[in-house]
Amino acid sequence: MSHGSADARVVLDEPAAVVESSTAELAAASGTSPATVVRACQRLGFRGFRHL
């Protein structure tokens, strides 16, 4: 599983929790880095994590 896929899995599994999470918390939950979280959001068409 790619890092972006790990981030997506956490978002899909726990969408309500993601709204209250920071990039660091989501990165820890998905085993990635905060930068990877932001890049995954951008690949989905958002400007960044806070625009989810």
All heavy atoms as TSV, in Angstrom:
chain	resi	resn	atom	element	x	y	z
A	1	MET	N	N	0.851	-1.180	0.000
A	1	MET	CA	C	0.000	0.000	0.000
A	1	MET	C	C	0.892	1.237	0.000
A	1	MET	O	O	1.845	1.330	0.746
A	1	MET	CB	C	-0.882	-0.027	1.263
A	1	MET	CG	C	-1.795	1.151	1.375
A	1	MET	SD	S	-2.836	1.188	2.861
A	1	MET	CE	C	-3.843	-0.242	2.633
A	2	SER	N	N	0.595	2.176	-0.861
A	2	SER	CA	C	1.379	3.411	-0.907
A	2	SER	C	C	1.028	4.289	0.289
A	2	SER	O	O	0.002	4.104	0.931
A	2	SER	CB	C	1.106	4.162	-2.201
A	2	SER	OG	O	-0.174	4.748	-2.167
A	3	HIS	N	N	1.888	5.267	0.543
A	3	HIS	CA	C	1.629	6.167	1.666
A	3	HIS	C	C	0.317	6.916	1.491
A	3	HIS	O	O	-0.441	7.088	2.426
A	3	HIS	CB	C	2.783	7.154	1.849
A	3	HIS	CG	C	4.042	6.514	2.310
A	3	HIS	ND1	N	4.105	5.733	3.420
A	3	HIS	CD2	C	5.286	6.542	1.795
A	3	HIS	CE1	C	5.337	5.303	3.584
A	3	HIS	NE2	N	6.072	5.782	2.603
A	4	GLY	N	N	0.034	7.387	0.278
A	4	GLY	CA	C	-1.213	8.093	0.021
A	4	GLY	C	C	-2.417	7.212	0.268
A	4	GLY	O	O	-3.442	7.655	0.769
A	5	SER	N	N	-2.281	5.927	-0.066
A	5	SER	CA	C	-3.366	4.978	0.174
A	5	SER	C	C	-3.601	4.783	1.665
A	5	SER	O	O	-4.741	4.641	2.094
A	5	SER	CB	C	-3.054	3.631	-0.474
A	5	SER	OG	O	-2.979	3.755	-1.871
A	6	ALA	N	N	-2.538	4.776	2.441
A	6	ALA	CA	C	-2.679	4.636	3.895
A	6	ALA	C	C	-3.431	5.832	4.466
A	6	ALA	O	O	-4.308	5.674	5.328
A	6	ALA	CB	C	-1.305	4.490	4.549
A	7	ASP	N	N	-3.099	7.024	3.986
A	7	ASP	CA	C	-3.801	8.226	4.431
A	7	ASP	C	C	-5.275	8.152	4.051
A	7	ASP	O	O	-6.152	8.459	4.860
A	7	ASP	CB	C	-3.196	9.488	3.801
A	7	ASP	CG	C	-1.774	9.747	4.244
A	7	ASP	OD1	O	-1.427	9.369	5.373
A	7	ASP	OD2	O	-1.021	10.332	3.458
A	8	ALA	N	N	-5.548	7.737	2.834
A	8	ALA	CA	C	-6.934	7.633	2.364
A	8	ALA	C	C	-7.708	6.622	3.189
A	8	ALA	O	O	-8.882	6.843	3.508
A	8	ALA	CB	C	-6.960	7.258	0.887
A	9	ARG	N	N	-7.092	5.520	3.549
A	9	ARG	CA	C	-7.771	4.486	4.337
A	9	ARG	C	C	-8.192	5.052	5.685
A	9	ARG	O	O	-9.303	4.813	6.151
A	9	ARG	CB	C	-6.851	3.272	4.509
A	9	ARG	CG	C	-7.410	2.159	5.352
A	9	ARG	CD	C	-8.759	1.586	4.965
A	9	ARG	NE	N	-8.991	1.459	3.558
A	9	ARG	CZ	C	-10.203	1.504	2.974
A	9	ARG	NH1	N	-11.294	1.676	3.685
A	9	ARG	NH2	N	-10.340	1.379	1.689
A	10	VAL	N	N	-7.335	5.810	6.342
A	10	VAL	CA	C	-7.675	6.414	7.639
A	10	VAL	C	C	-8.834	7.389	7.463
A	10	VAL	O	O	-9.774	7.403	8.260
A	10	VAL	CB	C	-6.454	7.116	8.273
A	10	VAL	CG1	C	-6.862	7.917	9.499
A	10	VAL	CG2	C	-5.392	6.090	8.647
A	11	VAL	N	N	-8.804	8.190	6.409
A	11	VAL	CA	C	-9.878	9.163	6.155
A	11	VAL	C	C	-11.193	8.434	5.920
A	11	VAL	O	O	-12.243	8.813	6.453
A	11	VAL	CB	C	-9.538	10.074	4.956
A	11	VAL	CG1	C	-10.733	10.908	4.537
A	11	VAL	CG2	C	-8.350	10.962	5.304
A	12	LEU	N	N	-11.171	7.368	5.139
A	12	LEU	CA	C	-12.394	6.627	4.838
A	12	LEU	C	C	-12.911	5.854	6.041
A	12	LEU	O	O	-14.113	5.736	6.240
A	12	LEU	CB	C	-12.161	5.671	3.671
A	12	LEU	CG	C	-11.904	6.344	2.320
A	12	LEU	CD1	C	-11.503	5.309	1.287
A	12	LEU	CD2	C	-13.117	7.125	1.870
A	13	ASP	N	N	-11.997	5.326	6.850
A	13	ASP	CA	C	-12.406	4.542	8.021
A	13	ASP	C	C	-12.940	5.398	9.157
A	13	ASP	O	O	-13.817	4.972	9.908
A	13	ASP	CB	C	-11.232	3.701	8.544
A	13	ASP	CG	C	-10.895	2.529	7.634
A	13	ASP	OD1	O	-11.709	2.207	6.735
A	13	ASP	OD2	O	-9.817	1.945	7.824
A	14	GLU	N	N	-12.398	6.606	9.315
A	14	GLU	CA	C	-12.770	7.465	10.448
A	14	GLU	C	C	-12.941	8.925	10.018
A	14	GLU	O	O	-12.238	9.802	10.494
A	14	GLU	CB	C	-11.703	7.369	11.526
A	14	GLU	CG	C	-11.477	5.957	12.035
A	14	GLU	CD	C	-10.425	5.898	13.112
A	14	GLU	OE1	O	-10.503	6.726	14.040
A	14	GLU	OE2	O	-9.551	5.043	13.019
A	15	PRO	N	N	-13.883	9.204	9.120
A	15	PRO	CA	C	-14.004	10.581	8.613
A	15	PRO	C	C	-14.308	11.623	9.690
A	15	PRO	O	O	-13.795	12.734	9.627
A	15	PRO	CB	C	-15.137	10.489	7.593
A	15	PRO	CG	C	-15.887	9.251	7.937
A	15	PRO	CD	C	-14.878	8.326	8.554
A	16	ALA	N	N	-15.109	11.285	10.668
A	16	ALA	CA	C	-15.444	12.260	11.722
A	16	ALA	C	C	-14.213	12.606	12.554
A	16	ALA	O	O	-14.030	13.759	12.958
A	16	ALA	CB	C	-16.557	11.720	12.605
A	17	ALA	N	N	-13.364	11.626	12.808
A	17	ALA	CA	C	-12.157	11.864	13.597
A	17	ALA	C	C	-11.157	12.727	12.832
A	17	ALA	O	O	-10.443	13.531	13.432
A	17	ALA	CB	C	-11.512	10.537	13.991
A	18	VAL	N	N	-11.124	12.583	11.524
A	18	VAL	CA	C	-10.178	13.340	10.710
A	18	VAL	C	C	-10.457	14.833	10.791
A	18	VAL	O	O	-9.535	15.645	10.822
A	18	VAL	CB	C	-10.208	12.848	9.246
A	18	VAL	CG1	C	-9.415	13.762	8.333
A	18	VAL	CG2	C	-9.687	11.425	9.179
A	19	VAL	N	N	-11.724	15.198	10.865
A	19	VAL	CA	C	-12.101	16.615	10.935
A	19	VAL	C	C	-11.463	17.285	12.145
A	19	VAL	O	O	-11.078	18.447	12.089
A	19	VAL	CB	C	-13.640	16.762	10.981
A	19	VAL	CG1	C	-14.055	18.192	11.222
A	19	VAL	CG2	C	-14.246	16.232	9.697
A	20	GLU	N	N	-11.318	16.541	13.230
A	20	GLU	CA	C	-10.750	17.082	14.462
A	20	GLU	C	C	-9.247	16.848	14.583
A	20	GLU	O	O	-8.634	17.278	15.545
A	20	GLU	CB	C	-11.453	16.444	15.669
A	20	GLU	CG	C	-12.945	16.687	15.701
A	20	GLU	CD	C	-13.295	18.162	15.866
A	20	GLU	OE1	O	-12.580	18.873	16.594
A	20	GLU	OE2	O	-14.284	18.591	15.247
A	21	SER	N	N	-8.650	16.173	13.613
A	21	SER	CA	C	-7.233	15.808	13.681
A	21	SER	C	C	-6.338	16.847	13.030
A	21	SER	O	O	-6.766	17.599	12.163
A	21	SER	CB	C	-6.997	14.473	12.965
A	21	SER	OG	O	-7.698	13.436	13.584
A	22	SER	N	N	-5.088	16.828	13.436
A	22	SER	CA	C	-4.066	17.635	12.771
A	22	SER	C	C	-3.374	16.763	11.729
A	22	SER	O	O	-3.554	15.540	11.709
A	22	SER	CB	C	-3.033	18.116	13.790
A	22	SER	OG	O	-2.281	17.010	14.279
A	23	THR	N	N	-2.575	17.382	10.886
A	23	THR	CA	C	-1.833	16.585	9.909
A	23	THR	C	C	-0.891	15.615	10.614
A	23	THR	O	O	-0.738	14.485	10.181
A	23	THR	CB	C	-1.029	17.473	8.937
A	23	THR	OG1	O	-0.202	18.347	9.682
A	23	THR	CG2	C	-1.928	18.252	8.017
A	24	ALA	N	N	-0.304	16.035	11.731
A	24	ALA	CA	C	0.601	15.165	12.478
A	24	ALA	C	C	-0.147	13.957	13.047
A	24	ALA	O	O	0.362	12.834	13.022
A	24	ALA	CB	C	1.284	15.948	13.589
A	25	GLU	N	N	-1.350	14.182	13.552
A	25	GLU	CA	C	-2.144	13.073	14.102
A	25	GLU	C	C	-2.566	12.097	13.015
A	25	GLU	O	O	-2.499	10.877	13.201
A	25	GLU	CB	C	-3.365	13.619	14.833
A	25	GLU	CG	C	-3.016	14.359	16.107
A	25	GLU	CD	C	-4.171	15.167	16.671
A	25	GLU	OE1	O	-5.059	15.611	15.906
A	25	GLU	OE2	O	-4.168	15.379	17.898
A	26	LEU	N	N	-2.988	12.615	11.870
A	26	LEU	CA	C	-3.372	11.741	10.772
A	26	LEU	C	C	-2.162	10.982	10.240
A	26	LEU	O	O	-2.257	9.801	9.925
A	26	LEU	CB	C	-4.042	12.544	9.651
A	26	LEU	CG	C	-4.524	11.746	8.444
A	26	LEU	CD1	C	-5.479	10.626	8.863
A	26	LEU	CD2	C	-5.189	12.650	7.434
A	27	ALA	N	N	-1.036	11.655	10.160
A	27	ALA	CA	C	0.189	10.994	9.710
A	27	ALA	C	C	0.561	9.857	10.651
A	27	ALA	O	O	0.903	8.759	10.205
A	27	ALA	CB	C	1.324	12.005	9.626
A	28	ALA	N	N	0.473	10.082	11.948
A	28	ALA	CA	C	0.787	9.036	12.914
A	28	ALA	C	C	-0.181	7.864	12.793
A	28	ALA	O	O	0.221	6.700	12.833
A	28	ALA	CB	C	0.763	9.602	14.337
A	29	ALA	N	N	-1.458	8.156	12.601
A	29	ALA	CA	C	-2.468	7.104	12.482
A	29	ALA	C	C	-2.289	6.279	11.220
A	29	ALA	O	O	-2.635	5.093	11.191
A	29	ALA	CB	C	-3.867	7.720	12.499
A	30	SER	N	N	-1.727	6.889	10.166
A	30	SER	CA	C	-1.571	6.180	8.896
A	30	SER	C	C	-0.146	5.714	8.645
A	30	SER	O	O	0.130	5.100	7.620
A	30	SER	CB	C	-2.029	7.069	7.741
A	30	SER	OG	O	-1.247	8.246	7.673
A	31	GLY	N	N	0.765	6.007	9.579
A	31	GLY	CA	C	2.147	5.574	9.419
A	31	GLY	C	C	2.894	6.339	8.342
A	31	GLY	O	O	3.780	5.795	7.693
A	32	THR	N	N	2.536	7.613	8.149
A	32	THR	CA	C	3.180	8.451	7.143
A	32	THR	C	C	3.712	9.714	7.796
A	32	THR	O	O	3.766	9.814	9.014
A	32	THR	CB	C	2.192	8.817	6.010
A	32	THR	OG1	O	1.137	9.601	6.554
A	32	THR	CG2	C	1.625	7.584	5.337
A	33	SER	N	N	4.060	10.692	6.987
A	33	SER	CA	C	4.521	11.985	7.504
A	33	SER	C	C	3.465	13.048	7.241
A	33	SER	O	O	2.607	12.872	6.367
A	33	SER	CB	C	5.822	12.393	6.801
A	33	SER	OG	O	5.563	12.743	5.456
A	34	PRO	N	N	3.518	14.163	7.967
A	34	PRO	CA	C	2.576	15.251	7.700
A	34	PRO	C	C	2.638	15.739	6.246
A	34	PRO	O	O	1.608	16.052	5.649
A	34	PRO	CB	C	2.998	16.347	8.680
A	34	PRO	CG	C	3.572	15.585	9.830
A	34	PRO	CD	C	4.314	14.438	9.185
A	35	ALA	N	N	3.821	15.776	5.668
A	35	ALA	CA	C	3.946	16.211	4.268
A	35	ALA	C	C	3.213	15.245	3.338
A	35	ALA	O	O	2.582	15.672	2.365
A	35	ALA	CB	C	5.417	16.309	3.871
A	36	THR	N	N	3.267	13.956	3.633
A	36	THR	CA	C	2.568	12.969	2.819
A	36	THR	C	C	1.061	13.168	2.917
A	36	THR	O	O	0.343	13.030	1.930
A	36	THR	CB	C	2.956	11.542	3.245
A	36	THR	OG1	O	4.371	11.388	3.068
A	36	THR	CG2	C	2.225	10.489	2.442
A	37	VAL	N	N	0.569	13.513	4.102
A	37	VAL	CA	C	-0.860	13.777	4.289
A	37	VAL	C	C	-1.290	14.944	3.408
A	37	VAL	O	O	-2.293	14.871	2.701
A	37	VAL	CB	C	-1.181	14.074	5.772
A	37	VAL	CG1	C	-2.608	14.572	5.941
A	37	VAL	CG2	C	-0.941	12.839	6.630
A	38	VAL	N	N	-0.517	16.021	3.426
A	38	VAL	CA	C	-0.852	17.201	2.626
A	38	VAL	C	C	-0.815	16.858	1.139
A	38	VAL	O	O	-1.728	17.221	0.385
A	38	VAL	CB	C	0.102	18.376	2.951
A	38	VAL	CG1	C	-0.117	19.541	1.991
A	38	VAL	CG2	C	-0.111	18.829	4.393
A	39	ARG	N	N	0.205	16.131	0.699
A	39	ARG	CA	C	0.289	15.758	-0.718
A	39	ARG	C	C	-0.881	14.870	-1.131
A	39	ARG	O	O	-1.424	15.011	-2.232
A	39	ARG	CB	C	1.619	15.060	-1.014
A	39	ARG	CG	C	2.792	16.025	-1.075
A	39	ARG	CD	C	4.027	15.351	-1.631
A	39	ARG	NE	N	4.446	14.207	-0.845
A	39	ARG	CZ	C	5.309	14.235	0.159
A	39	ARG	NH1	N	5.861	15.385	0.521
A	39	ARG	NH2	N	5.639	13.139	0.800
A	40	ALA	N	N	-1.295	13.962	-0.261
A	40	ALA	CA	C	-2.441	13.099	-0.570
A	40	ALA	C	C	-3.704	13.952	-0.745
A	40	ALA	O	O	-4.490	13.709	-1.661
A	40	ALA	CB	C	-2.637	12.059	0.528
A	41	CYS	N	N	-3.889	14.936	0.103
A	41	CYS	CA	C	-5.047	15.836	-0.019
A	41	CYS	C	C	-4.985	16.602	-1.335
A	41	CYS	O	O	-6.003	16.757	-2.014
A	41	CYS	CB	C	-5.089	16.819	1.149
A	41	CYS	SG	S	-5.409	16.035	2.738
A	42	GLN	N	N	-3.799	17.050	-1.707
A	42	GLN	CA	C	-3.644	17.784	-2.953
A	42	GLN	C	C	-3.927	16.885	-4.159
A	42	GLN	O	O	-4.527	17.329	-5.122
A	42	GLN	CB	C	-2.247	18.390	-3.035
A	42	GLN	CG	C	-2.068	19.513	-2.030
A	42	GLN	CD	C	-0.636	19.981	-1.904
A	42	GLN	OE1	O	0.309	19.262	-2.227
A	42	GLN	NE2	N	-0.465	21.192	-1.405
A	43	ARG	N	N	-3.513	15.630	-4.107
A	43	ARG	CA	C	-3.803	14.698	-5.198
A	43	ARG	C	C	-5.305	14.461	-5.343
A	43	ARG	O	O	-5.780	14.128	-6.419
A	43	ARG	CB	C	-3.086	13.362	-4.972
A	43	ARG	CG	C	-1.628	13.399	-5.370
A	43	ARG	CD	C	-1.021	12.017	-5.434
A	43	ARG	NE	N	-1.124	11.287	-4.184
A	43	ARG	CZ	C	-0.274	11.374	-3.163
A	43	ARG	NH1	N	0.768	12.179	-3.246
A	43	ARG	NH2	N	-0.455	10.675	-2.066
A	44	LEU	N	N	-6.043	14.638	-4.253
A	44	LEU	CA	C	-7.495	14.486	-4.298
A	44	LEU	C	C	-8.192	15.756	-4.781
A	44	LEU	O	O	-9.413	15.805	-4.867
A	44	LEU	CB	C	-8.029	14.097	-2.917
A	44	LEU	CG	C	-7.616	12.715	-2.434
A	44	LEU	CD1	C	-8.002	12.529	-0.973
A	44	LEU	CD2	C	-8.266	11.639	-3.304
A	45	GLY	N	N	-7.415	16.803	-5.076
A	45	GLY	CA	C	-7.984	18.033	-5.613
A	45	GLY	C	C	-8.177	19.150	-4.608
A	45	GLY	O	O	-8.717	20.201	-4.952
A	46	PHE	N	N	-7.764	18.937	-3.368
A	46	PHE	CA	C	-7.880	19.976	-2.345
A	46	PHE	C	C	-6.597	20.789	-2.298
A	46	PHE	O	O	-5.531	20.313	-2.695
A	46	PHE	CB	C	-8.142	19.348	-0.965
A	46	PHE	CG	C	-9.436	18.595	-0.908
A	46	PHE	CD1	C	-9.470	17.223	-1.093
A	46	PHE	CD2	C	-10.629	19.263	-0.678
A	46	PHE	CE1	C	-10.661	16.521	-1.046
A	46	PHE	CE2	C	-11.833	18.570	-0.624
A	46	PHE	CZ	C	-11.841	17.201	-0.816
A	47	ARG	N	N	-6.683	22.011	-1.791
A	47	ARG	CA	C	-5.476	22.845	-1.655
A	47	ARG	C	C	-4.566	22.318	-0.565
A	47	ARG	O	O	-3.364	22.544	-0.597
A	47	ARG	CB	C	-5.853	24.288	-1.374
A	47	ARG	CG	C	-6.473	24.953	-2.570
A	47	ARG	CD	C	-6.647	26.429	-2.413
A	47	ARG	NE	N	-6.959	26.832	-1.062
A	47	ARG	CZ	C	-7.423	27.996	-0.706
A	47	ARG	NH1	N	-7.643	28.912	-1.613
A	47	ARG	NH2	N	-7.674	28.290	0.554
A	48	GLY	N	N	-5.120	21.657	0.413
A	48	GLY	CA	C	-4.347	21.113	1.524
A	48	GLY	C	C	-5.245	20.372	2.480
A	48	GLY	O	O	-6.441	20.194	2.229
A	49	PHE	N	N	-4.709	19.975	3.586
A	49	PHE	CA	C	-5.425	19.161	4.561
A	49	PHE	C	C	-6.661	19.864	5.110
A	49	PHE	O	O	-7.727	19.271	5.242
A	49	PHE	CB	C	-4.480	18.801	5.698
A	49	PHE	CG	C	-5.132	18.010	6.805
A	49	PHE	CD1	C	-5.487	16.699	6.613
A	49	PHE	CD2	C	-5.385	18.600	8.030
A	49	PHE	CE1	C	-6.090	15.957	7.629
A	49	PHE	CE2	C	-5.990	17.880	9.045
A	49	PHE	CZ	C	-6.346	16.559	8.843
A	50	ARG	N	N	-6.564	21.124	5.430
A	50	ARG	CA	C	-7.683	21.854	6.037
A	50	ARG	C	C	-8.833	22.088	5.072
A	50	ARG	O	O	-9.897	22.519	5.479
A	50	ARG	CB	C	-7.210	23.194	6.617
A	50	ARG	CG	C	-6.434	23.023	7.876
A	50	ARG	CD	C	-7.369	22.593	8.988
A	50	ARG	NE	N	-6.642	21.848	9.996
A	50	ARG	CZ	C	-7.159	20.883	10.718
A	50	ARG	NH1	N	-8.385	20.523	10.573
A	50	ARG	NH2	N	-6.442	20.262	11.608
A	51	HIS	N	N	-8.638	21.817	3.811
A	51	HIS	CA	C	-9.693	22.028	2.815
A	51	HIS	C	C	-10.466	20.762	2.504
A	51	HIS	O	O	-11.261	20.745	1.573
A	51	HIS	CB	C	-9.082	22.623	1.537
A	51	HIS	CG	C	-8.515	23.973	1.758
A	51	HIS	ND1	N	-7.175	24.174	1.972
A	51	HIS	CD2	C	-9.096	25.178	1.859
A	51	HIS	CE1	C	-6.971	25.462	2.180
A	51	HIS	NE2	N	-8.117	26.097	2.118
A	52	LEU	N	N	-10.234	19.714	3.279
A	52	LEU	CA	C	-10.982	18.462	3.078
A	52	LEU	C	C	-12.454	18.684	3.287
A	52	LEU	O	O	-12.905	19.394	4.094
A	52	LEU	CB	C	-10.520	17.382	4.060
A	52	LEU	CG	C	-9.235	16.676	3.712
A	52	LEU	CD1	C	-8.849	15.728	4.845
A	52	LEU	CD2	C	-9.351	15.903	2.424
